[in-house]
């Protein structure tokens, strides 16, 4: 270690949980991290070999280390999260979410109003949320309005003012939406019973309200008040319909938070589902921009802390796809079977859909970011030294052994560059020899690029298995390009990827974007090659037909084709037109040939 001060700081770090902060020579905060053991975690930055470029840069910039010791790992998580949000260090992950979320407020009043708001005040009122969608808030408020008659005015309904007759009932009373507490038509106790039921519904507990309404309905029906009983029946239907839409798991699963993560090279997507009384009462996905070599475990721990803080979750149990360290206060469950496993899979599905939507949005709004992400992903998936910004793919075509040709297609930044596509007619190979043909076209392609001073690709893809790849490698060896350009072969049957000098193929996930781009390259090369092959065969067949006419040679065919453009037009041409081009004798032979045919 170059800096002696750093060496001393590392030696004196405690074996305790806490938070560490890295500063550069100018005193600027670079990075904040948490650790179960400060000494072990911080020392690992300076003793480990880092493959990731940004981590190497970070370590070089560290001039001073500061740390804060805390009692538990949970405290370390909370402190780390707060420091990251406050200082936003350059090398920490970015939690991409700065929205102001809506809440449902039960106002601290004698006859409480219930309404939506984006501002939370410490005035004794109750706030439920925050909700991730205004649509959810509107649905809940419509539900409450359909079930309970609450006031919407903002009058001060004190006992004195009501008794003094200060207020008069409004239109809402006459429409049946309010019971008129402003004139004393509804007691405070009755009103608060409704508020108590609303509070339970907002928590996700529909059971008590349903039970209460059913009892009322039976009492009204027994007293022959059938119209009133029907109104209560309608309310029960509204509540049951809402509950059936939101209940998707075992009702025994209550007061649980569910978290899952999907990630790629640049971003992590953490989905959060909050369950109460068997219903999902909240769903939210957090996008996290990676900065260093953060693992899914590190990202998930940070996101769980952030999300639980943001949504004021008090759940004592969480479901996650793998073990995370959150201290002893929270029970961590990794579901394996049944309803618990299904709800975790639902969370993962939500994270995947969110990621797909973000990709589509980014592709439209910020195509450069989309391209950069794809290139970084391909570099990692294919174990390349550099991003494959320029890829070339080769394919041979020699249907029924005739007219052997090859195609080279070019992709730049993951997209076809059709102006750079090239066809090759095989020159040095006799008969259908795919291996020798591949060796020829690869040599010709890169010999020419070298001679013309054109840039070489970062990746070559050979459509074929080990044999085709070996043939292409011979040409790269002959041109002294072995090791300077990455090259792989793709076998059609199992989509196996072969590397030079590696007998074991690589298998990519069938849904991976990297494999999709490779397949697109292969299919495009195949299409382009077949198209050229078909043109050559048809031209060859037509030309052969003319040359088969006695007295018509190759030069005559060329002259006719230049004038008439196709054999069909020649076959239908008049004698005078033909005579003007090739003379009377040959024109007569062609006319006779097609008349006899």
KOLKOL-160353 format. One record per residue (C-alpha): residue in three letters; x, y, z. Coordinates in steps of 0.02 Angstrom, whole numbers, padded with zeros to 5 digits, always signed. Example, Ala and Ser with C-alpha at 12.3 -4.5 7.8 and 13.67 -1.06 7.14 Angstrom:
<sites>
ala+00615-00225+00390/ser+00684-00053+00357/
</sites>
This chain:
<sites>
unk+00000+00000+00000/unk+00067+00170-00054/unk-00017+00281+00077/unk+00056+00249+00253/unk-00090+00339+00336/unk-00212+00219+00254/unk-00108+00072+00313/unk-00121+00133+00493/unk-00308+00163+00477/unk-00335-00013+00412/unk-00235-00091+00554/unk-00337+00000+00686/unk-00511-00037+00616/unk-00622-00135+00740/unk-00700-00306+00712/unk-00873-00229+00740/unk-01028-00194+00634/unk-01034-00018+00564/unk-01024+00100+00417/unk-00865+00152+00326/unk-00836+00307+00218/unk-00700+00332+00086/unk-00636+00508+00050/unk-00517+00569-00085/unk-00367+00686-00061/unk-00483+00839-00075/unk-00593+00774+00065/unk-00736+00729-00054/unk-00843+00580-00003/unk-00821+00440-00132/unk-00914+00292-00059/unk-01017+00235+00091/unk-01031+00051+00139/unk-01093-00056+00282/unk-01008-00207+00358/unk-01039-00345+00483/unk-00853-00336+00521/unk-00776-00168+00476/unk-00595-00227+00476/unk-00625-00377+00363/unk-00737-00285+00240/unk-00630-00129+00218/unk-00467-00229+00209/unk-00539-00333+00066/unk-00540-00180-00047/unk-00350-00168-00034/unk-00305-00353-00035/unk-00424-00421-00169/unk-00388-00422-00356/unk-00529-00319-00433/unk-00586-00365-00609/unk-00707-00220-00620/unk-00629-00058-00683/unk-00726+00064-00574/unk-00676-00025-00414/unk-00492-00012-00462/unk-00514+00175-00493/unk-00605+00196-00327/unk-00468+00109-00228/unk-00334+00217-00311/unk-00428+00375-00260/unk-00453+00329-00076/unk-00350+00444+00036/unk-00443+00434+00202/unk-00559+00308+00285/unk-00685+00355+00418/unk-00800+00235+00507/unk-00948+00234+00626/unk-00973+00085+00742/unk-01154+00034+00779/unk-01234-00100+00888/unk-01313-00211+00756/unk-01308-00249+00572/unk-01484-00177+00556/unk-01422-00010+00624/unk-01279-00017+00498/unk-01403-00043+00354/unk-01510+00104+00409/unk-01362+00220+00436/unk-01285+00173+00267/unk-01450+00207+00180/unk-01470+00377+00263/unk-01291+00431+00224/unk-01307+00379+00041/unk-01469+00477+00022/unk-01396+00630+00110/unk-01226+00640+00023/unk-01256+00541-00140/unk-01074+00482-00158/unk-01011+00456-00334/unk-00974+00270-00319/unk-01133+00217-00228/unk-01282+00140-00314/unk-01421+00258-00366/unk-01597+00223-00303/unk-01689+00296-00452/unk-01849+00357-00371/unk-01887+00534-00316/unk-02076+00534-00334/unk-02196+00614-00211/unk-02317+00472-00173/unk-02502+00494-00128/unk-02571+00451+00045/unk-02746+00429+00114/unk-02775+00542+00264/unk-02902+00517+00405/unk-02904+00696+00470/unk-02886+00730+00656/unk-03059+00808+00679/unk-03216+00778+00781/unk-03299+00707+00624/unk-03145+00653+00523/unk-03140+00680+00336/unk-03054+00547+00227/unk-02960+00611+00073/unk-02801+00591-00031/unk-02647+00701-00010/unk-02464+00708-00061/unk-02411+00806+00094/unk-02395+00731+00267/unk-02412+00845+00419/unk-02379+00801+00601/unk-02550+00863+00658/unk-02616+00705+00740/unk-02702+00645+00581/unk-02682+00465+00522/unk-02596+00435+00354/unk-02607+00272+00259/unk-02481+00239+00121/unk-02388+00299+00030/unk-02470+00217-00122/unk-02372+00193-00282/unk-02520+00232-00394/unk-02652+00370-00387/unk-02769+00245-00469/unk-02758+00134-00314/unk-02799+00283-00203/unk-02948+00332-00311/unk-03013+00153-00310/unk-03001+00144-00120/unk-03085+00313-00096/unk-03226+00263-00216/unk-03246+00102-00117/unk-03255+00197+00048/unk-03378+00323-00025/unk-03489+00180-00085/unk-03489+00097+00086/unk-03496+00240+00210/unk-03582+00410+00218/unk-03445+00534+00266/unk-03442+00722+00262/unk-03339+00813+00130/unk-03357+00991+00198/unk-03217+01070+00301/unk-03326+01151+00435/unk-03272+01153+00617/unk-03406+01037+00685/unk-03384+01074+00869/unk-03525+01031+00988/unk-03558+01215+01026/unk-03574+01267+00843/unk-03689+01122+00800/unk-03803+01160+00948/unk-03805+01344+00901/unk-03868+01294+00727/unk-03724+01378+00639/unk-03728+01258+00489/unk-03861+01191+00370/unk-03856+01024+00279/unk-03794+01032+00098/unk-03837+00940-00063/unk-03731+00789-00010/unk-03855+00758+00132/unk-04005+00763+00014/unk-03915+00645-00107/unk-03889+00521+00035/unk-03697+00536+00033/unk-03688+00615+00207/unk-03794+00590+00364/unk-03786+00774+00413/unk-03678+00782+00571/unk-03673+00972+00544/unk-03855+00982+00604/unk-03836+00842+00732/unk-03924+00709+00624/unk-03779+00587+00655/unk-03694+00556+00823/unk-03507+00564+00846/unk-03505+00380+00905/unk-03596+00321+00747/unk-03479+00421+00635/unk-03325+00351+00724/unk-03387+00173+00700/unk-03379+00206+00512/unk-03204+00280+00528/unk-03149+00127+00626/unk-03211+00013+00486/unk-03124+00122+00355/unk-02961+00110+00452/unk-02969-00081+00445/unk-03008-00081+00258/unk-02857+00029+00225/unk-02752-00096+00322/unk-02819-00234+00209/unk-02939-00312+00335/unk-03111-00332+00253/unk-03171-00467+00372/unk-03242-00354+00509/unk-03334-00239+00389/unk-03413-00384+00296/unk-03469-00464+00459/unk-03542-00299+00520/unk-03638-00269+00357/unk-03707-00446+00354/unk-03773-00426+00531/unk-03855-00259+00485/unk-03933-00336+00329/unk-04010-00480+00427/unk-04078-00362+00560/unk-04157-00247+00430/unk-04231-00395+00335/unk-04302-00466+00497/unk-04383-00296+00532/unk-04462-00296+00358/unk-04351-00149+00303/unk-04313-00230+00136/unk-04258-00073+00043/unk-04129-00032+00176/unk-04075-00215+00180/unk-04049-00210-00010/unk-03937-00056+00007/unk-03830-00150+00134/unk-03827-00301+00016/unk-03758-00188-00122/unk-03621-00129-00004/unk-03575-00309+00036/unk-03563-00346-00152/unk-03448-00194-00177/unk-03334-00249-00036/unk-03329-00432-00089/unk-03293-00383-00269/unk-03148-00272-00216/unk-03081-00407-00100/unk-03090-00543-00234/unk-02985-00434-00349/unk-02851-00403-00218/unk-02842-00573-00131/unk-02725-00685-00227/unk-02640-00784-00088/unk-02683-00885+00065/unk-02779-00771+00188/unk-02671-00842+00328/unk-02520-00751+00255/unk-02535-00583+00341/unk-02422-00435+00380/unk-02280-00496+00268/unk-02164-00402+00149/unk-02106-00492-00009/unk-01949-00440-00103/unk-01868-00506-00263/unk-01729-00444-00377/unk-01688-00454-00563/unk-01524-00378-00620/unk-01407-00356-00768/unk-01236-00278-00790/unk-01294-00099-00757/unk-01456-00103-00658/unk-01549-00198-00523/unk-01740-00203-00510/unk-01812-00242-00339/unk-01998-00279-00325/unk-02091-00257-00161/unk-02262-00333-00121/unk-02346-00295+00045/unk-02472-00423+00108/unk-02606-00397+00238/unk-02746-00520+00280/unk-02711-00620+00123/unk-02720-00468+00007/unk-02586-00373-00086/unk-02608-00195-00024/unk-02454-00123-00109/unk-02335-00161-00253/unk-02183-00059-00300/unk-02025-00086-00403/unk-01865+00009-00367/unk-01733+00033-00503/unk-01553+00035-00441/unk-01406+00093-00547/unk-01249-00007-00508/unk-01085+00083-00485/unk-00960-00051-00429/unk-00965-00240-00414/unk-01124-00245-00311/unk-01197-00419-00291/unk-01384-00455-00294/unk-01373-00485-00105/unk-01298-00313-00073/unk-01424-00227-00187/unk-01571-00319-00109/unk-01516-00277+00070/unk-01500-00093+00025/unk-01668-00091-00066/unk-01760-00181+00075/unk-01699-00051+00200/unk-01745+00094+00085/unk-01918+00026+00038/unk-01968-00019+00217/unk-01917+00156+00274/unk-02008+00241+00130/unk-02170+00146+00152/unk-02162+00141+00343/unk-02174-00048+00347/unk-02181-00129+00518/unk-02194-00310+00456/unk-02094-00431+00562/unk-02069-00558+00421/unk-02006-00545+00243/unk-02001-00670+00098/unk-01846-00662-00012/unk-01767-00772-00149/unk-01607-00799-00047/unk-01540-00764+00128/unk-01504-00583+00171/unk-01428-00505+00327/unk-01550-00383+00406/unk-01520-00411+00591/unk-01622-00509+00718/unk-01776-00397+00720/unk-01843-00463+00555/unk-01883-00645+00515/unk-01809-00689+00344/unk-01898-00831+00250/unk-01839-00908+00086/unk-01997-00998+00022/unk-01976-01167-00062/unk-02155-01230-00087/unk-02338-01185-00089/unk-02422-01014-00075/unk-02267-00930-00005/unk-02165-00985-00155/unk-02302-00930-00275/unk-02311-00755-00201/unk-02121-00740-00218/unk-02134-00794-00400/unk-02268-00661-00427/unk-02149-00530-00357/unk-02010-00591-00475/unk-02131-00583-00621/unk-02173-00403-00576/unk-01987-00360-00571/unk-01960-00439-00743/unk-02108-00348-00821/unk-02047-00183-00748/unk-01873-00215-00820/unk-01947-00254-00991/unk-02053-00095-00987/unk-01901+00009-00938/unk-01801-00066-01083/unk-01939-00019-01205/unk-01951+00157-01134/unk-01763+00181-01134/unk-01752+00116-01313/unk-01869+00256-01366/unk-01808+00396-01251/unk-01623+00356-01234/unk-01563+00235-01370/unk-01380+00262-01321/unk-01411+00198-01144/unk-01503+00047-01216/unk-01357+00010-01333/unk-01228+00031-01195/unk-01323-00090-01084/unk-01337-00221-01223/unk-01151-00206-01264/unk-01101-00221-01081/unk-01214-00374-01064/unk-01139-00458-01219/unk-00963-00424-01159/unk-01002-00510-00993/unk-01104-00655-01065/unk-00975-00698-01199/unk-00823-00669-01086/unk-00748-00539-01204/unk-00609-00415-01167/unk-00699-00271-01253/unk-00879-00230-01297/unk-00928-00305-01468/unk-00979-00142-01551/unk-00932-00212-01723/unk-00981-00395-01756/unk-00966-00495-01916/unk-01050-00662-01951/unk-01009-00786-02092/unk-01118-00919-02172/unk-01091-01038-02321/unk-01224-01084-02451/unk-01204-01223-02581/unk-01376-01300-02606/unk-01360-01469-02695/unk-01174-01434-02714/unk-01195-01301-02847/unk-01136-01120-02855/unk-01050-01114-02684/unk-01061-00940-02606/unk-01036-00863-02434/unk-01111-00715-02343/unk-01039-00593-02217/unk-01162-00485-02120/unk-01109-00341-02008/unk-01191-00276-01848/unk-01141-00111-01769/unk-01198-00073-01591/unk-01313-00224-01595/unk-01403-00174-01757/unk-01383-00228-01940/unk-01270-00118-02047/unk-01333-00175-02218/unk-01218-00063-02318/unk-01072-00165-02248/unk-01143-00336-02296/unk-01034-00434-02419/unk-01060-00583-02537/unk-00921-00702-02585/unk-00917-00819-02734/unk-00804-00964-02689/unk-00652-00962-02804/unk-00520-01085-02741/unk-00628-01232-02684/unk-00692-01368-02800/unk-00860-01444-02750/unk-00960-01425-02589/unk-00824-01411-02456/unk-00892-01301-02315/unk-00732-01302-02212/unk-00619-01249-02355/unk-00748-01120-02412/unk-00753-01043-02238/unk-00563-01035-02232/unk-00561-00946-02401/unk-00693-00812-02364/unk-00626-00769-02190/unk-00451-00750-02264/unk-00514-00642-02408/unk-00620-00532-02295/unk-00485-00486-02169/unk-00343-00482-02295/unk-00440-00347-02386/unk-00483-00250-02226/unk-00298-00251-02178/unk-00243-00192-02351/unk-00371-00051-02353/unk-00334+00002-02174/unk-00515-00027-02121/unk-00558-00061-01937/unk-00572-00243-01886/unk-00722-00309-01789/unk-00715-00347-01603/unk-00807-00512-01630/unk-00822-00639-01772/unk-00964-00766-01769/unk-00951-00923-01875/unk-01113-01012-01918/unk-01061-01189-01880/unk-00979-01297-01748/unk-00799-01342-01708/unk-00751-01387-01888/unk-00806-01221-01963/unk-00725-01127-01818/unk-00559-01219-01845/unk-00560-01173-02029/unk-00588-00988-01990/unk-00448-00994-01860/unk-00325-01055-01994/unk-00357-00895-02092/unk-00337-00785-01937/unk-00172-00874-01901/unk-00114-00843-02080/unk-00154-00658-02062/unk-00075-00648-01888/unk-00244-00598-01813/unk-00263-00742-01691/unk-00301-00669-01518/unk-00327-00494-01590/unk-00509-00528-01637/unk-00627-00632-01529/unk-00706-00774-01628/unk-00842-00900-01585/unk-00943-01031-01678/unk-01128-01064-01654/unk-01196-01239-01687/unk-01376-01241-01749/unk-01449-01391-01658/unk-01428-01341-01475/unk-01370-01161-01498/unk-01201-01208-01428/unk-01065-01076-01430/unk-00888-01142-01464/unk-00727-01051-01420/unk-00552-01083-01489/unk-00456-01216-01392/unk-00605-01251-01276/unk-00691-01420-01302/unk-00837-01375-01186/unk-00969-01264-01269/unk-01054-01117-01185/unk-01243-01120-01166/unk-01333-00954-01145/unk-01506-00933-01069/unk-01632-00956-01211/unk-01713-00790-01166/unk-01551-00690-01151/unk-01531-00537-01260/unk-01354-00590-01305/unk-01415-00754-01381/unk-01555-00664-01472/unk-01430-00546-01556/unk-01317-00693-01604/unk-01468-00786-01676/unk-01519-00630-01771/unk-01343-00617-01844/unk-01343-00801-01893/unk-01518-00792-01971/unk-01475-00633-02065/unk-01315-00711-02134/unk-01413-00865-02187/unk-01548-00760-02272/unk-01421-00649-02360/unk-01321-00800-02419/unk-01473-00896-02482/unk-01535-00742-02576/unk-01368-00725-02667/unk-01359-00911-02701/unk-01534-00911-02774/unk-01491-00764-02889/unk-01333-00851-02950/unk-01424-01014-02985/unk-01567-00931-03081/unk-01446-00824-03181/unk-01338-00976-03215/unk-01489-01080-03270/unk-01554-00945-03387/unk-01384-00909-03462/unk-01356-01095-03492/unk-01523-01103-03585/unk-01466-00970-03712/unk-01295-01046-03731/unk-01374-01215-03771/unk-01439-01141-03936/unk-01325-01196-04078/unk-01223-01049-04144/unk-01253-00937-03989/unk-01098-00913-03884/unk-01055-00825-03721/unk-01021-00655-03802/unk-01189-00659-03892/unk-01278-00697-03728/unk-01190-00549-03642/unk-01240-00433-03786/unk-01421-00490-03780/unk-01433-00475-03591/unk-01364-00297-03596/unk-01499-00249-03721/unk-01651-00347-03661/unk-01607-00366-03474/unk-01688-00539-03456/unk-01704-00706-03546/unk-01895-00690-03542/unk-01888-00530-03645/unk-01765-00611-03767/unk-01883-00760-03789/unk-02028-00642-03835/unk-01926-00520-03941/unk-01969-00493-04126/unk-01849-00545-04263/unk-01811-00365-04314/unk-01764-00317-04136/unk-01648-00466-04118/unk-01572-00439-04291/unk-01527-00259-04246/unk-01423-00322-04100/unk-01344-00487-04154/unk-01374-00503-04342/unk-01498-00603-04447/unk-01418-00776-04435/unk-01413-00784-04244/unk-01582-00695-04228/unk-01661-00829-04339/unk-01589-00971-04231/unk-01657-00893-04071/unk-01831-00865-04148/unk-01835-01047-04210/unk-01777-01113-04039/unk-01917-01029-03944/unk-02048-01072-04077/unk-02002-01257-04066/unk-01997-01249-03874/
</sites>
